[in-house]
Amino acid sequence: MENYDKDKVDDMVLALLYLTTFKDKFGYRAWKGMDWEAMNRLYEKGYINNPRSKAKSVALSEEGAKRSKELFEKFFGIKQK
């Protein structure tokens, strides 16, 4: 399928990465069980480190960790009445 908005997909993938984000002594990491094409685009945008490694998690940049949380709250947060 080639007819879709890849930026919207990337935002959703980055938001979903927030669910598995954890902090270690080097910064924020997330488990990388997402679509490889989307992960590569997030890498190209500077939100994550290169996902092509044997590690089961990927490092998020400072901006990537912040945006991941913001997008998760935007798409999946509870709306206040």
C-alpha distances in whole Angstrom, upper triangle without the diagonal:
4,6,7,11,11,15,15,13,15,18,17,17,20,22,21,23,26,26,27,29,32,35,37,39,37,35,32,29,26,25,22,20,17,13,15,12,13,17,17,16,19,21,21,22,25,24,24,26,24,22,23,26,28,28,27,27,26,28,27,29,32,29,26,29,30,26,25,28,28,24,25,28,26,23,25,29,32,33,36,38
4,6,9,9,13,13,12,14,17,17,17,20,22,22,23,26,27,28,29,32,35,37,39,36,34,31,29,27,26,22,21,18,14,15,12,13,16,16,15,18,20,19,20,23,23,23,25,23,22,23,26,28,29,27,27,26,28,27,28,30,28,25,28,29,25,25,28,27,24,25,28,26,23,26,29,32,33,36,38
4,7,9,12,12,12,14,17,17,17,20,21,22,24,26,27,29,30,33,36,38,40,38,35,32,31,28,27,24,23,19,16,17,14,15,18,18,16,19,22,20,21,24,24,25,27,26,24,25,29,31,31,30,29,28,29,28,29,31,28,26,28,29,25,24,27,26,23,24,27,24,22,25,28,31,31,35,36
4,6,9,8,8,11,13,13,14,17,18,18,20,23,24,25,27,30,33,35,37,35,32,29,28,25,25,22,21,17,14,16,13,12,16,17,14,16,19,19,18,22,21,22,25,24,23,24,27,29,29,28,27,25,27,25,26,28,25,23,25,25,22,21,24,23,19,21,23,21,18,21,24,27,27,31,33
4,5,5,7,9,10,11,13,14,16,17,19,21,22,24,25,28,30,33,35,33,30,27,26,24,24,21,21,17,15,16,13,11,15,15,13,14,17,16,15,19,18,20,23,22,21,23,27,29,29,27,26,24,25,23,23,25,22,20,22,22,18,18,21,20,16,18,21,18,16,19,22,25,25,29,31
4,5,5,6,9,10,10,12,14,15,16,19,21,22,22,26,28,30,32,30,27,24,23,21,21,18,18,14,12,13,10,8,11,12,9,11,14,13,12,16,15,16,19,18,18,20,23,25,25,24,22,20,21,19,20,22,19,17,20,20,17,16,19,19,15,17,20,18,16,19,22,25,26,30,32
4,5,5,6,9,10,10,12,14,15,17,19,21,21,24,26,28,31,28,25,22,21,20,21,18,19,15,14,14,12,9,12,12,9,9,13,12,10,14,13,15,18,18,18,20,24,26,25,24,22,20,20,18,18,19,16,14,17,17,13,14,17,15,13,15,18,15,14,18,20,23,24,27,30
4,5,5,6,9,10,11,12,14,16,18,20,20,24,26,29,31,29,26,23,22,19,20,18,18,15,14,15,13,10,13,15,12,12,15,15,13,16,15,17,20,20,20,22,25,27,26,24,22,20,21,19,19,21,18,15,17,17,13,13,16,14,11,13,15,13,11,15,17,20,21,24,26
4,5,5,6,9,10,10,12,15,16,18,18,22,24,27,30,27,25,21,20,17,17,15,15,11,10,12,10,7,10,12,10,10,14,14,13,16,14,15,18,18,17,19,22,24,23,21,20,18,19,17,19,20,18,15,17,18,14,13,16,15,12,13,16,14,12,15,18,21,22,26,28
4,5,5,6,8,10,10,13,15,16,16,20,22,24,27,24,21,18,17,15,16,13,14,10,10,11,9,6,8,10,7,7,10,11,10,12,10,12,15,15,14,17,20,22,21,19,17,15,16,14,15,17,14,12,14,15,11,10,14,14,10,12,15,14,13,15,18,22,23,26,29
4,6,5,6,9,10,11,14,15,15,19,21,24,26,24,21,18,17,15,16,15,15,12,13,14,13,9,11,13,11,9,13,14,11,13,11,13,16,17,17,20,22,24,23,21,18,16,17,14,15,16,13,11,12,12,9,8,11,10,7,9,12,10,9,12,15,18,19,22,25
4,5,5,6,9,10,12,14,14,18,21,24,27,25,22,18,17,14,15,14,13,11,11,14,13,10,11,14,12,11,15,16,14,16,13,14,18,19,17,20,22,24,22,20,18,17,17,15,17,18,16,13,14,14,11,9,11,11,7,8,11,10,8,10,13,17,18,21,24
4,5,5,6,9,10,11,12,16,19,21,24,22,19,16,14,11,12,10,10,7,8,11,11,7,8,11,10,9,12,14,13,14,11,12,15,15,13,17,19,20,18,16,14,13,14,13,15,17,15,11,12,14,11,9,12,13,9,10,13,13,11,12,15,19,21,24,27
4,5,5,7,10,11,10,14,16,19,21,19,16,13,12,10,11,10,12,9,11,12,13,9,9,12,11,8,11,13,11,12,8,9,13,14,13,17,18,20,18,16,13,12,12,10,12,13,11,8,9,10,8,5,9,10,7,8,12,12,11,12,15,18,20,23,26
4,5,5,8,10,10,14,16,19,22,21,18,14,13,11,13,12,13,11,13,15,16,12,12,15,14,11,15,17,15,15,11,13,16,18,16,20,21,23,20,18,15,14,15,12,14,14,13,10,10,10,8,5,7,8,5,4,8,9,8,9,11,15,16,20,23
4,5,6,8,9,13,16,19,22,21,18,14,13,10,10,10,10,9,12,14,15,12,12,15,15,13,15,18,17,17,13,13,17,18,16,19,20,21,19,16,14,13,15,13,16,17,16,12,11,13,11,8,9,11,9,7,10,11,10,9,12,15,18,21,24
4,5,6,6,10,13,16,19,17,15,11,9,6,7,8,9,8,11,13,15,12,10,14,14,11,13,16,15,15,11,10,13,15,13,16,17,18,15,13,10,10,11,9,13,14,13,10,9,11,10,7,9,12,10,9,12,14,13,12,15,18,21,24,27
4,5,5,9,11,15,18,17,14,10,9,7,9,11,12,12,15,17,18,15,14,17,17,13,16,19,17,16,12,12,15,17,16,19,20,21,18,15,12,12,12,10,13,13,13,10,8,9,9,6,6,9,9,7,10,12,12,11,12,15,18,21,24
4,6,9,12,15,19,19,16,12,11,8,9,11,12,12,15,18,19,16,15,19,19,16,18,21,20,19,16,15,18,19,17,21,21,21,18,15,13,13,14,13,16,16,17,13,11,13,13,9,9,12,11,8,11,14,12,11,12,15,18,21,24
4,6,10,13,16,16,14,10,8,5,6,9,10,11,15,17,19,16,14,18,19,16,17,21,20,19,15,14,16,17,15,18,18,18,14,11,9,10,12,11,15,16,17,13,11,14,14,11,11,15,14,12,14,17,16,14,16,19,22,24,28
4,7,10,13,13,10,7,5,4,7,10,12,13,17,18,20,17,15,18,18,15,16,19,18,17,13,12,14,16,15,18,18,18,14,12,9,9,9,9,12,12,14,11,8,11,12,9,9,13,13,11,14,17,17,15,16,19,22,25,28
4,7,10,11,8,6,5,6,9,12,15,16,20,20,23,20,17,20,21,18,18,22,21,18,15,14,15,17,16,19,18,18,14,13,10,10,10,10,13,13,15,13,10,13,15,12,12,16,16,15,17,20,20,19,19,22,25,26,30
4,7,8,5,4,6,9,12,15,18,19,22,22,25,22,19,22,23,19,19,22,21,18,15,14,15,18,17,20,19,19,15,15,11,11,9,10,12,11,14,13,10,13,15,14,13,17,18,17,19,22,22,21,21,24,27,28,32
4,5,5,6,7,10,13,16,19,21,24,23,26,24,21,22,24,21,20,23,23,19,17,15,15,18,17,20,18,18,14,14,11,12,10,11,13,13,17,15,13,16,18,17,17,20,22,21,22,25,26,25,25,28,30,32,36
4,6,9,10,14,16,19,22,24,27,26,28,26,23,24,26,22,21,24,24,20,18,16,16,19,19,21,19,19,16,17,14,14,11,13,14,14,17,17,15,17,20,19,19,23,24,23,25,28,29,28,28,31,33,35,38
4,7,9,12,15,17,21,22,24,23,25,24,20,21,23,19,18,21,20,17,15,13,12,15,16,18,17,17,14,16,13,12,9,10,11,11,15,14,13,16,18,18,18,21,23,22,24,27,28,27,28,31,33,35,38
4,7,10,14,15,19,20,23,22,24,22,18,20,21,17,16,19,18,15,13,11,12,15,16,18,17,18,15,15,12,11,7,8,8,8,12,11,9,12,15,14,15,18,19,19,21,23,24,24,24,27,29,31,35
4,7,11,13,16,17,20,19,21,19,16,18,19,15,15,18,17,14,11,10,11,14,14,17,16,17,14,14,10,9,6,6,7,8,11,9,7,10,12,11,12,15,16,15,17,20,21,20,21,24,26,28,32
4,7,9,12,14,17,16,19,17,13,16,17,14,13,17,16,14,11,9,10,12,11,14,13,14,11,10,6,5,4,6,9,10,13,10,8,12,13,11,13,16,16,16,18,21,21,20,21,24,27,29,33
4,6,9,10,14,14,16,14,11,14,16,13,13,17,16,15,12,9,11,13,11,14,13,14,11,9,5,5,7,7,11,13,14,11,9,13,13,10,12,15,15,14,17,19,18,18,19,22,25,28,31
4,6,8,12,13,16,14,11,14,16,14,14,18,18,17,14,11,12,13,10,13,12,12,9,6,4,6,9,10,14,16,17,14,13,16,16,13,15,18,17,15,19,21,20,19,21,24,27,30,33
4,6,9,9,12,11,8,11,13,12,12,15,16,15,13,10,11,11,8,10,10,11,9,6,5,6,9,11,14,17,17,14,14,17,16,13,16,19,17,16,20,21,20,19,22,25,28,31,34
4,7,8,12,11,9,13,15,14,15,18,19,18,16,14,15,14,10,12,13,12,11,8,8,10,13,14,18,20,20,17,17,20,19,15,18,20,18,17,20,22,19,19,22,25,28,31,34
4,6,9,7,7,10,12,11,13,15,16,17,14,13,14,14,10,12,14,15,14,11,11,11,14,14,17,20,19,15,16,19,17,14,17,19,16,15,19,20,17,18,21,24,27,30,33
4,6,5,6,9,10,11,12,14,16,17,15,14,15,14,11,12,15,16,16,14,13,13,16,16,19,22,21,17,18,21,19,16,19,21,18,18,21,21,19,20,23,26,28,32,35
4,5,5,6,9,10,10,12,14,15,14,12,13,11,8,9,12,14,14,13,13,12,15,15,18,21,20,17,19,21,19,17,21,22,20,20,24,24,22,23,26,29,31,35,38
4,5,5,6,9,10,11,12,14,14,13,14,12,10,11,15,17,17,16,16,14,17,17,18,21,20,17,19,21,19,18,21,22,19,20,24,23,21,23,26,30,31,35,37
4,5,5,6,9,10,11,12,11,11,13,12,10,12,15,18,17,16,15,13,15,14,16,19,17,14,16,18,15,14,17,18,15,16,20,19,18,19,22,26,28,31,34
4,5,5,6,9,10,11,9,8,9,8,7,9,12,14,14,13,12,10,12,11,13,16,15,12,14,17,15,13,17,18,16,16,20,20,19,20,23,27,28,32,35
4,5,5,6,9,10,10,9,9,7,7,8,12,15,15,15,14,11,13,13,14,17,16,13,16,19,17,16,19,20,18,20,23,23,22,24,26,30,31,35,38
4,5,5,6,9,9,9,11,10,10,12,15,19,18,18,16,14,14,13,14,17,15,12,16,17,15,14,18,19,16,18,21,21,20,22,25,28,30,33,36
4,5,5,6,5,6,9,9,9,12,15,18,17,16,14,11,11,10,10,13,11,9,12,14,11,11,15,15,14,15,19,18,18,20,22,26,27,30,33
4,5,5,6,5,6,6,7,10,13,16,15,15,13,10,10,9,9,13,12,10,13,15,14,13,17,18,17,18,22,22,21,23,25,29,30,33,37
4,5,8,8,9,8,10,12,15,19,19,19,17,14,14,12,12,15,13,12,15,17,15,15,19,20,18,20,23,23,23,25,27,31,32,35,38
4,6,8,10,11,13,15,18,21,20,20,18,14,14,11,10,13,10,9,13,14,12,13,16,16,15,18,21,20,20,23,24,28,29,32,35
4,6,7,9,12,14,16,20,18,19,16,12,11,9,7,10,8,7,11,12,11,12,16,16,16,18,21,21,21,23,25,28,29,32,35
4,7,10,11,14,16,19,17,17,14,10,9,6,5,8,6,4,7,9,8,9,12,13,13,14,17,17,18,20,21,25,26,29,32
4,7,8,11,12,15,13,13,10,7,6,4,5,9,9,6,9,11,11,10,14,15,15,16,19,20,20,21,23,26,28,31,34
4,6,9,10,13,11,13,10,6,5,6,7,11,12,10,12,15,15,14,17,19,19,20,23,24,24,25,26,30,32,34,38
4,6,7,11,11,12,11,7,8,10,11,15,15,13,15,18,17,17,20,22,21,22,25,26,25,26,28,32,34,37,40
4,6,9,8,9,8,6,8,10,12,16,16,13,15,18,18,16,19,22,20,20,24,25,24,25,27,31,33,36,39
4,7,8,10,10,9,11,14,16,19,20,17,19,22,21,20,23,25,24,24,28,28,27,28,31,34,36,39,43
4,5,8,9,8,11,14,16,20,21,18,19,23,23,21,24,27,25,25,29,30,29,29,32,35,38,40,44
4,6,9,10,13,16,19,22,24,21,21,25,25,23,25,28,27,26,30,31,30,30,32,36,38,41,45
4,5,7,10,13,16,19,21,18,18,22,22,20,22,25,25,24,27,29,28,28,29,33,36,38,42
4,7,10,13,17,19,21,18,17,21,21,18,20,24,23,21,25,27,25,25,27,30,33,36,39
4,7,10,13,16,17,14,14,17,18,15,17,20,20,19,22,24,23,22,24,27,30,33,37
4,6,10,13,14,11,11,15,15,13,16,19,18,18,21,23,22,22,24,27,30,32,36
4,7,9,11,9,9,13,14,12,14,17,17,17,20,22,22,22,24,27,29,32,35
4,6,8,5,6,9,10,9,11,14,14,15,17,19,19,20,21,25,27,29,33
4,5,5,6,9,10,10,12,14,15,16,18,20,21,22,22,26,28,30,33
4,5,5,6,9,10,11,13,14,16,17,19,20,21,21,25,26,28,31
4,6,5,6,8,10,11,12,14,16,16,18,20,20,23,24,26,30
4,5,5,6,9,10,10,12,14,15,16,17,18,22,23,26,29
4,6,5,6,9,10,11,13,14,16,16,16,20,22,24,27
4,5,5,6,9,10,11,12,14,15,15,18,20,21,25
4,5,5,6,8,10,10,12,14,14,18,19,21,24
4,6,5,6,9,10,11,12,12,16,18,20,24
4,6,5,6,9,10,10,10,14,15,17,21
4,6,5,6,9,10,10,13,14,16,19
4,5,5,6,8,9,13,14,17,20
4,5,5,6,7,10,12,15,19
4,6,5,4,8,9,12,15
4,6,6,9,9,12,15
4,6,9,10,14,16
4,7,9,12,15
4,6,9,13
4,6,9
4,6
4
